[in-house]
Structure formats: structure tokens, C-alpha cells
Amino acid sequence: MPKNNISAREKAIKRTSIIGIFTNLLLVGFKAAVGILSNSIAVVLDALNNLSDALSSFITMIGNFLAGRKPDKKHPLGHGRVEYLSAMIVAALVIYAGITAAVESVKKIIAPETPDYSPLSLVIIGVAVVVKIILGLYFRAVGKRVNSSALKASGVDALFDAVISTSVLACAIIFVYGGVSLEAYVGVLIALFIIKAGVSMLLDTFNDIVGKRADREIVDAIKKTVCEEECVHGAYDLIIHSYGPEKLVASIHVEIPDYMTADEIDEMERRIAARVYEKHKVIMAGIGIYSLNTKDDEVKTIKSRVISLIAKHDSVLQVHGFNFNPDTKTVSVDIILDFATPDMQAETEKIKGELQVAFPDYKFVIVMDLDA
């Protein structure tokens, strides 16, 4: 990736994080003062939640700084995955804030205290709602633009905070005009929402670290780009590895005519790698080759029959990579099975057995590919 693009992304995340820290610290000060003066547990917990948001923004900024370090001998593909770790820490802080809020709210249900709201406190809480909505939308927009999981998580959290502050404001109004104190019960509800949001963020980031299925849109787009090469008759087995939001490395198999020379294949691979990076900013680390028979009509007939027999199985999503060695009478073919298949190995052996019956003089090698 060009250096200026990385720099612009880092600057955007840093600027957004600083805005988040500054804004949340202001909200913490105002809400803590209102909560203490009015003896409101809900407002105090809301201030605590904003404090965790400020800490989250700080962690996001530090994570971005560490992720932006240059590749080194131990980490040749950079440190981009540090951002996933910072996003997990943010999620853990959100869960902690939720659990703390739940404990304090339950205490207030057991031993209730009467709050005392002033008109100014209601105005401050109302302004906080508007600020958190604006901040949440801003975080989410920047997070999507620069592809930052931590910023997107902070944006979702800020919008949840706006809902929380709105419920606190509603409780205050109900108490002022109706004399009914609901804030401790609303505090429990708020805590559950916070915990749920934190768990959701934690699972999303966990999936990024473990390795999740690549977005279908980018997969189809890369395959389309690869197939723009005139000699490519099919693109298969695309696997994309993420080494951070802006560091994607991929490998793929292409089906090309059997008459191409090594020089022609080398030039083709270079063109494909350059085009994929230019269009999709994905580094094509490896391009495997499937040879497409163009010379032997008998092989074409065998291929058609083999693919037809395999395709009859509902569990088979795709058949590709056909190869026939006439000297050893060995047929090799790759298949992709549906993940819903109860026993993929047994299904593969079943298909192989059926092919052996149909072609008793041939040896079959079936490679089970992943539907990645």
C-alpha cells in the first residue's frame, strides 16, 4: 500500500480518537457533577460509561500507533493485527462497564435513595444525548471510511450511550413531574444493553482474529479481475488472509490452456498480481495453475462424464481442476462440498467409489477444497 494512504488513515484514526477522548472527558465531568449533586445513581453510571469510552478512544489511538509500525524481521507483513487486539480491549472495557453498572444498580434497588434533579441537570443530560449521537455517527462514518474495527466499535458504543442517556433523562423527567423513581431499575436495563453490546463487539473482533469468511463481494470482484486475463478460463480456490484492516494477502488457482510456456505463465502471473493490487489493494502472494486440456478429445469426453457424475450429488457446490494423466491413467479433480455435509470425508469416498465403478480402469484422486 502506498505510504501516503497509510499515513492518511493513521491521521484520521488519531484525530477521531483525540476528539473522542476530549468529548467524553467533558461529558464525564458534567455528568459526574450532576449525578453527585442530584444523588442520581443512573447519572453517575452514565458518567462512568463515558469514562470507559474515553479510555476506549485512547486504546484505539495507541493500537493504531502500534499497528502502523514498519515491518521487521519478526513481523515481515507488519503489525496491522494489533488493531484487532485493541478492538478486543475496547469490547472488554464495555463489558466491564456494563457489569459495574449492573452491580451498582442492584445495590440501589435494595437500598434506594431519593434523587433531586435541578432544571440545569436535565439540560446537561439532554445536551449529552445530542453530543453522543453526533459522536457515534462521526466515529462510525470514519471507521467505515478507513476500515477501522476499533473506531466502528466505538461508534456503536457511543450510539448505545445516547440511548442510555435518553433513558436516564426520561427517568429524571418522570421523577420531577410524577414523583416516581425508576432510575435504579433503568440502570439494570442499561447495564444489560451495555454488556450485550460489548459481547457483540468482542465476538466480531474474535472472528477477525480467528479468520472469517472473506466478504463475498470482494471475492467475486477479485475473481472477475483475474478472469479478465484473456488466457484464464476460470479462477478458483481464492483464499484471503488479513494481516490488519489494510493488509490483505491472497492466493488463487487459475485454469489456463495446456500449451502455454513457462515464460507466458510467468508474465500472466505478474499481470494478474499487478491488476488485483491496483483494483482491490490485495497482495496476490501465490497463483497456482490448473492445466486446461485443448489437444485430446478423449480427455474432454472423460472430463465431461466425470464432472456430470460428481455434480449429481447435492452436497457438491463446485467441481474444478480436472487433470488426466494417460500414462498412469490417473484422474485428478477438486471438489467443494457444502459445510452442511454431515461427513465430508465419507461423502468424498462415496463419490470416489462411484467414479471407480464407472471407470474401472482408471485411478481417481479427489482433492476436497474449502468453500472459502
Residue pairs with C-beta under 8 A, 6 or more apart in sequence:
1 246
1 247
1 281
5 246
6 68
6 246
9 146
9 147
9 148
9 246
10 64
10 65
10 68
12 142
12 145
12 146
13 60
13 61
13 64
13 142
13 146
13 148
13 150
13 151
14 61
14 64
14 65
16 57
16 138
16 139
16 142
16 143
16 151
17 57
17 58
17 60
17 61
17 64
17 151
18 57
18 61
19 135
19 138
20 53
20 54
20 56
20 57
20 60
20 135
20 139
20 154
20 158
21 54
21 57
21 58
21 61
23 131
23 135
24 50
24 51
24 53
24 54
24 57
24 135
25 51
25 54
27 47
27 50
27 128
27 131
27 132
28 47
28 50
28 51
28 54
30 124
30 128
31 43
31 44
31 46
31 47
31 50
31 124
31 125
31 128
32 44
32 47
34 40
34 43
34 121
34 124
34 125
35 41
35 42
35 43
35 44
35 45
35 46
35 47
36 44
37 118
37 121
38 115
38 116
38 117
38 118
38 121
38 172
39 113
39 114
39 115
39 116
40 115
40 117
40 121
40 168
40 172
40 183
41 104
41 105
41 108
41 113
41 115
41 183
41 184
41 187
42 105
42 167
42 168
42 171
42 172
42 183
42 184
42 186
42 187
42 190
43 121
43 125
43 168
43 172
44 104
45 100
45 101
45 104
45 105
45 187
45 190
45 191
46 125
46 128
46 161
46 164
46 165
46 168
46 190
48 97
48 100
48 101
49 97
49 101
49 161
49 164
49 194
50 161
52 93
52 94
52 96
52 97
53 154
53 157
53 158
53 161
55 93
56 90
56 93
56 94
56 150
56 153
56 154
56 157
57 154
59 86
59 89
59 90
59 93
59 150
60 86
60 87
60 90
60 148
60 150
60 151
60 154
62 86
63 82
63 83
63 85
63 86
63 87
63 89
63 150
64 83
64 86
64 148
64 150
66 79
66 82
66 86
67 78
67 79
67 80
67 81
67 82
67 83
67 86
67 244
68 79
69 78
69 79
70 78
71 77
71 78
71 79
77 243
77 247
77 249
78 243
78 244
78 247
79 244
80 242
80 243
80 244
80 245
80 246
80 247
81 209
81 242
81 243
81 244
82 244
83 148
83 149
83 150
83 244
83 245
84 149
84 205
84 208
84 209
84 244
85 209
86 150
87 149
87 150
87 153
87 201
87 205
87 208
88 202
88 205
88 206
88 209
90 150
90 153
90 154
90 157
90 201
91 153
91 198
91 199
91 201
91 202
91 205
92 198
92 202
93 198
94 157
94 194
94 195
94 197
94 198
94 201
95 194
95 195
95 198
95 199
95 202
96 198
97 194
97 198
98 191
98 192
98 193
98 194
98 195
98 196
98 197
98 198
99 191
99 195
100 191
101 187
101 190
101 191
101 194
102 187
102 188
102 191
102 192
102 195
104 187
105 184
105 185
105 187
105 188
105 190
105 191
106 184
106 188
108 183
108 184
108 187
109 184
109 185
109 188
112 181
112 184
114 181
115 172
115 175
115 181
115 183
117 172
117 175
117 176
121 172
122 169
122 172
122 173
122 176
125 165
125 168
125 169
125 172
126 169
128 165
129 162
129 165
129 166
129 169
132 158
132 159
132 161
132 162
132 165
133 158
133 159
133 162
135 158
136 155
136 156
136 157
136 158
136 159
136 160
136 161
136 162
137 155
137 159
138 155
139 151
139 152
139 154
139 155
139 158
140 151
140 152
140 155
140 156
140 159
141 155
142 148
142 151
142 155
143 149
143 150
143 151
143 152
143 153
143 154
143 155
144 152
146 245
147 245
147 246
148 245
149 204
149 205
149 208
149 245
153 201
153 204
153 205
156 197
156 201
157 197
157 201
160 193
160 194
160 197
163 193
164 190
164 193
164 194
167 186
167 189
167 190
168 183
168 186
168 190
170 186
171 181
171 182
171 183
171 186
172 183
174 180
174 182
175 181
175 182
175 183
208 242
211 241
211 242
213 372
214 238
214 239
214 240
214 372
218 240
218 280
218 282
219 238
219 240
221 279
221 280
222 235
222 238
222 240
222 250
222 252
222 276
222 280
222 282
223 235
223 238
223 252
225 272
225 275
225 276
225 279
225 280
226 232
226 235
226 252
226 254
226 272
226 275
226 276
227 234
227 235
228 275
229 254
229 268
229 271
229 272
229 275
231 256
231 257
231 260
231 264
231 268
232 254
232 255
232 256
232 268
232 272
233 255
233 256
233 257
233 292
234 254
234 255
234 290
234 320
235 252
235 253
235 254
235 255
236 252
236 253
236 254
236 255
236 290
236 318
236 320
236 321
236 334
236 369
237 251
237 252
237 253
237 288
237 334
237 369
237 372
238 250
238 251
238 252
238 372
239 250
239 251
239 252
239 370
239 372
240 248
240 249
240 250
240 282
241 248
241 249
241 250
242 248
243 249
246 281
247 283
248 280
248 281
248 282
248 283
249 282
249 283
249 285
250 276
250 282
250 283
250 284
250 285
251 284
251 285
251 286
251 287
251 288
252 284
252 286
252 287
252 288
253 287
253 288
253 289
253 290
253 320
253 321
254 268
254 272
254 287
254 288
254 289
254 290
255 290
255 291
255 292
255 320
255 321
256 265
256 268
256 289
256 290
256 291
256 292
257 291
257 292
257 294
258 291
258 292
258 293
258 294
258 295
259 294
259 295
260 268
265 289
269 287
272 284
272 287
273 283
273 284
273 287
276 282
276 284
277 283
277 284
290 320
290 321
290 322
290 323
291 323
293 299
293 300
293 303
293 322
293 324
296 326
299 324
299 326
302 324
302 331
302 359
302 362
303 322
303 324
305 358
306 322
306 331
306 333
306 355
306 359
307 319
307 322
307 333
309 351
309 354
309 355
309 358
310 316
310 319
310 333
310 335
310 351
310 355
311 319
313 347
313 350
313 351
314 338
315 337
315 338
315 340
315 341
315 347
316 335
316 336
316 337
316 338
316 351
317 336
317 337
317 338
317 371
318 335
318 336
318 369
318 371
319 333
319 334
319 335
319 336
320 333
320 334
321 332
321 333
321 334
321 367
322 331
322 332
322 333
323 331
323 332
323 333
324 330
324 331
324 332
325 332
328 363
329 361
329 362
329 363
330 362
330 363
330 364
330 365
331 355
331 359
331 362
331 363
331 364
331 365
332 364
332 365
332 366
332 367
333 364
333 365
333 366
333 367
334 366
334 367
334 368
334 369
335 348
335 351
335 366
335 367
335 368
335 369
336 368
336 369
336 370
336 371
337 344
337 347
337 348
337 368
337 371
338 371
339 371
341 347
344 368
345 368
348 366
348 368
351 366
352 364
352 366
355 362
355 364
355 366
356 362
356 364
